[in-house]
Amino acid sequence: MNAPVDVSFFARAAKPITSYRKYWAHRFGTAKFLPTSREEMAALGWDSCDIIVVTGDAYVDHPSFGMSVIGRTLEAQGFRVGIIAQPDWQSAEPFRALGKPNLFWGVTSGNMDSMINRYTADRKIRSDDAYTPGDVGGKRPDRAAIVYSQRCREAFPDVPIVLGGIEGSLRRIAHYDYWSDKVRRSIVVDSKCDLLLYGNAERAIVEVAHRLAAREPVQQITDVRGTAFVRRETPEGWFELDSTEVDQPGRVDAHLNPYLMVSEQAKAQGQTCAREDEANAVAADANARAGQGASPALGTERVDASQSVQAEPVEARAGASTGSARTVAVLPTGGAAQAAVQPIHFIANPAVRLKAPAREKTVIRLPSYEQVKADPILYAHANRVLHLETNPGNARALVQAHGEGITARDVWINPPPIPLTTAEMDYVFDLPYARSPHPRYADEQGRHDGATKIPAWEMIRFSVNIMRGCFGGCTFCSITEHEGRIIQSRSEDSIIREVEDIRDKVEGFTGVISDLGGPTANMYRLGCRSPEIEAACRKPSCVYPGICPNLTTDHAPLIQIYRRARALRGIKKILIGSGLRYDLAVKSPEYVKELVQHHVGGYLKIAPEHTEEGPLSKMMKPGIGSYDRFKSMFEKYSAEAGKKQYLIPYFIAAHPGTRDEDMMSLALWLKKNGFRADQVQTFYPSPMATATAMYHSGRNTLTKVRRTMRDEAEESVDIVRGEKRRRLHKAFLRYHDPNNWPLLREALKAMGRADLIGNGKHHLIPTFQPATDGGYQSARRKNSTPAPSASVPSSARRVGAAPRPGTVLTQHSGLPPRETGSRAMAGKGAGKPGAPRSPAAAPGPRAARRPR
């Protein structure tokens, strides 16, 4: 099936990245690996690098690694690109390894935020790093993007610094920093970079590189979308909208009806009209004079004494419906009219222009860093404004002041980049990647699967990325802040070519593709039915609270790719490892059938995240009913295929908006459905996420932020703070762990639910308490509590961290294990002591890719 024509509105608004004239250095050709040393540069015939990329990850030449995508894209434009991977940041000397870059430094912390990479959700130091050879931790500094930028400036002060990657994207404005529990400045200010490129930056980096190569000063490059930089004042020609304060409710006066008489207006307000009283006095005086033969004056005309005139103004409502004109007349009580009817014309004032300024020349001023640092309400307001200005079709520029007095400067953020077209996506992914780690990481046998193995590469070694972006809008997720809501899809032919390259070129391939996906498994080629609506939409999610009627949910292109890929020679199995958006999947029963019967390896991970409406509404996730519908379809199609397959749901503890009662209800649901979660994910407040703004401010930023809350239930958010309460929420997810029973008993009694404590099937936890060691054995053993010593009683070891061999069946030990070993052993009964341990109990690095 041919790829659909790309008709996105955004495709027509940007210069194609393939349309630039190549830089003169393209004559050097393509490198097998981008050089990481002077010797490799010499082998390529280079005397210098035009661009040097500094990254916190080990250099893996694969399209799933950001530094490789940027490096290969710039190489295809004709530039000589070098890589400095995981340098020693203690001095500037390692940053001089490749010499002085001719054009600029490209700085990134790597595929992961360096702080999330280094610390757990409980702020404990991780002992491993999946992006480092040997899975060794500590090979990059905290806040790596800032540190690397400072060292680059120290090494060569006059070379421009262009900062990018997810760490920069999530910190482009003043942001709440979970690890220091305070609001930090924009990373543009702290890193002192010349330009920040946020989001997927191929389009921006290509333009910036060519303009710098043309000797344009970096200070003048201020019009590239998807960039942020420091400037001192708003340039001429821009209209600035002040959004530095939230609305202040006050007294609201009713608007006067312009078509009411003055007397009627006064009467409506319980008053009398002075003008009317004066007119009545004049009339009375006129009547008195008429009786005496006097001639009172009305205006400039004399009135005949024989005529009795009553000066009562009457409004004729001519044109009242449009307010275009009024007719005012003075009517006599008898006889012909003495004054001609004179219409009143309204003329527009040419000095007052009410037309809204052009959005491309409008900038919104956010509350300053000093304001959001001191006031959580203003922080919530600024975060909400930022998320409303993320659609490339209608987003306006943002500006945020940092500092006061002579140190004052503005961080200016241009609108998001225009998404890549399908042709441009193919161009990026079809570049000549080596698809393996750099040879410098090989072991003595020249291999990368031993002591120097890079787990993150192992996870995606046989996977294919088919799309970018996510319109789910989950508030705890950073995909939208980085990749955007617009889905950018590759063509079918490009995807198939990559599958064939893996089959033919990647060492160790056994015929199984581990994933065809991306941020989500099933958003390929989904989008808005109308390009005009897509360009104007400001909704944070296309699938919450329900699926937008303008969203296409046709999975036919994805089904076609699955069928074509698994039909290729040498392909035994195509698995789907990316997170599945099951509320979309149920809209296409044919897709669910295709997925379940051909692309599930026994277990499928999905993420309901919770069962209760309170936390789900703050996550912008569908209700558990969507999970139940998908589960029914999953079991139906599995039975039709004669397969025993199981769903593994993931949940989040301690998310903003989660009450203790919500976690109790979730624990009851888990027990009722037979799930015993081994891995537990606690909410991690990543910078700039919507849920993080809720965590910091206590307000629901999905609604309008106000000083005075109109509805407590609507706008205030229950925030789970403190180690004890976070431990309690995790304990509810692991209700089956005896180490958690004392904490749960105390909490259930305080909640008035002591009826859930007992030894029956309907009870959540038992009354008895076996001896425990207080430890917890995770599937990732490096991050677990150490096993007890031999001095611990054997009874405690059996209940605690050292269970009898074979008792841990799967990641969720309430699920039956896959049958392995002899039939006699399998015949003893799935789920009973002695059953074999399933490989799912140790998911390894794949667990880093959370289903959405």
Buried (B, 14 or more C-beta within 10 A) or exposed (E): EEBEEBEBBBBEEBEBBEEBEEBEBBEBEEBEBBBBBBEBBEEBEBEBBBBBBBBBBBBBBBBBBBBBBBBBBBBBBBBBBBBBBBBEBEEBEBBBBBBEBBBBBBBBBBBBBBBBBBBEBEEEEBEBBBBBBBBEBEBBBEBBBBBBBBBBBEBBEEBBBBBBBBBBBBBBBBBBBBBEEEBBBBBBBBBBBBBBBBBBBBBBBBBBBBBBBEEEEBEEBEEBBBBBBBEEEBEEEBEEBEBBEBEEEEEEEEEEEEEEBBBEBBBEEEEEBEEBEEBBEBBEEBEEBBEEEEBBEBEEEEBEBEBBBBBEBEBEEEEEEEEEEBBEBBBBEEEEEBBEEEEEEEEEEEEEEEEEEEBEEBBBBBBBBBBBBEBBBBBBBBBBBBBBBBBBBBBBBBBBBBBEEEEEBBBBBBBBBBBBBBBBBBBBBBBEBBBBBBEBBBBEEEBBBEEBBBBBBBBBBBBBBBBBBBBBBBBBBBBBBBBBBBBBBBBBEBBBBBBBBBBEEBEEBEEEBBBBBBBBBBBBBBBBEEBEEBBEBEBBBBBBEEBBEBBEBEBEBBBEBBEBBBEBEEBEEBBBBBBBBBBBBBBBEEBBBBBBBBBBBBBBBBBBBBBBEBBBBBBBBBBBEBBEBBBEBBBBBBEEBEEEBBBBBBBBBBBBBBBBEBBBBBBBBBBEEEBBBBBBBBBBBBBBBBBBBBBBBBBBBBEEBBEEBEEEEEBBBBBBEEEEBBBBBBBBBBBBBBBBBBBBBEBBEEEEBEEBBEEEEEBBBBEEEEBBBEBBBEBBEEBEBEBBEEEBEEEBBEBBBBBEEBEBBBBBBBBBBBBEEEEEEBEEEBEEEEBBBBBBBBBBBBBBBBBB
